[in-house]
Amino acid sequence: MQALTANVFAEYIAQGCTIVDLRDVKDFKQGFIKDSILVASGIKFKDYYEFFKGKEPLLVVCYPEEKDSSLKLIQDAGFKNIAGFLEHGFASWLDAQNPIDVIIDVEADELMMDLPYDDNLVIMDIRSPLTFASGHLKESVNLPLADMTDVVRLSAIDDHDNIYIVGNNDEEVFLAASLLRRHEFHNLRVVIGGWQALEQQPNVVIEKEPGMLN
């Protein structure tokens, strides 16, 4: 995999290449290159082939010491057209004073505090339909992570919606948020700690859909 300086990396971005960020969530949340798709550790890259299908060549942001394993991860998922990786990692992008993007994260209790006071707040639960049916926050909507390429479903999101993303874990919610950001949705919050943190909140109202569980 070819090492690309920050300036050359930016040139490839301008040509329409897709950026795959393979760093950990804790680093991604501090800042990332606009339109990057996060595939953090713990997520099986090949399970989300559809997110990248037809979007090659790929540009890779990874830890420099992990460039070989990162290349193998992507190739094992079926991708061969890889333009290169960001030389010296994300730090080199910052050193070149290039712009970055960020996604805001909130604790579960912050969501519960905001919920009664924001008429535009939408809880987007990205877990599977079956898991969603087994228990979810009242009035939340289910948009499974696997359906994030469905333009019809995404078109139902209003520009004025303040979206709070709920999932199984932090890796999945940040992946979902990075995909939504690529579609120019900006009113995003990710709820950290996963569903487990939410269901333990005081006064939380959980609904189930027994019909889907039978």
Secondary structure, 3 states (H helix, E strand, C coil): CCEECHHHHHHHHHCCCEEEECCCHHHHCCCECCCCEECCCCCCHHHHHHHCCCCCCEEEECCHHHHHHHHHHHHHCCCCCEEEEECCCHHHHHHCCCCCECCEEECHHHHHHHHHHCCCEEEEECCCHHHHHCCEECCCEECCHHHCCCHHHHCCCCCCCEEEEECCCHHHHHHHHHHHHHCCCCCEEEECCHHHHHHCCCCCCEECCHHHHC
